[in-house]
Amino acid sequence: MTPNSFGPALMARLDQLADFSDVPGTVTRLYLSSSYVAATGLVANWMTKAGMSVRIDPLGTIIGRVEGRTPGLPALVLGSHIDSVRDAGRFDGTLGVLSAIAAVEALQGTHQDRPFAIEIMAFGDEENVRFPSYLLSSRAVVGEVTADELDVRDPDGISVRDALIAGGFAPDRLSDAARPASDLLAYVELHIEQGPVLEQEGLALGVVTAINGRVRYDVTVTGFAGHAGTVPMAMRRDALAATAEMIVTAEAIARGLDGIVSTVGTLSVHPGAANVIPGSTQFTLDVRSGSNTQRDAAAATICAALEDVARKRSVELQMSTTYRSSATPLSQSVVAALAKTVERLGHPVRLLSSGAGHDAMAMANICPSGMFFLRCKDGVSHNPAESITVEDADLAVRALVDVIANFDPEALFPRG
Ligand SMILES: [Zn+2]
């Protein structure tokens, strides 16, 4: 295997898949759209070419499989997703699927020697854009999706169920998507980092130890609206000025804590006129960490500090939790196996946690799971400017080839 023997071919396929878009000239491949359905055909063809048998499950997940020494052995699963956000880049999700296909193809002829099968799963509904749903395809594999979750509708009133039927899938057989845990040995997902850490440190590959949990609040600050010309400064209860102090306070606290990120991503001001002192504001506060305890402690510190600001400025503060998800620690044995791969490829091992959600969060509920991050230019994702180098694309395939070639089910579940 000469360096960069895989990069150009992988980049060409990523370009080809990017052409499957709901909006020509962009990459917009929403779950179960016509371009998504068409893309499943292309990806299935590539799996077939790699020597895999291919089926598409009731939720539209494409599953390729090669048998090991004997048919029906439990599988090492590689995967990621092929849906995208609107006006996306061409690597988010697709990189993990197509590099896995290239790795299996590269190992053709050796599969019959292995004490395990290999599967590749190409999921949809990872980006959570079209429907108010959440990781439907990977959660269906885990057996966590209930039939009523398929009733949620997109803004055009089309339900997941209707979209599945229109795409030629079989939502009535939802339960067939669920796999027994005994089928699956481990899940490995390779994904662009979607952040700048690896690039800044001059590293191509990282190993993910956990996927951050998050807590999100809706915050309302109520002061008192008044005339911008007549109310003296000392007598004001300016909700927006108080909010500004709250935002920088939350930022300062998060900056001082390791492994915590905190974001105010929306803000509305009422009544919102140039000559009126703001009477109230609403904003969102999102706090994330790879550890639930750390996240809850940081969130409590931030909330207490916001209350201090509110008291000092005589405004009222109301906070309600709108979303909370647990951090997903990834399997220590899979993390160790992936770290060994990075070493064998001659790179320093960098462990990091993921700030974004991934299908691995669902898969971790059924089998030991791990992730590689591959560096991306400027850490940019969910944007047409998303970019990786052809050398890194090559490395992605070599990493997955190494994972498969050295995968040891016994090391994963030591018998004792
Ligand atoms: Zn993704």
Residues whose N, C-alpha, C, O or C-beta is under 5 A from the ligand:
A	BS01	ZN	D92 G93
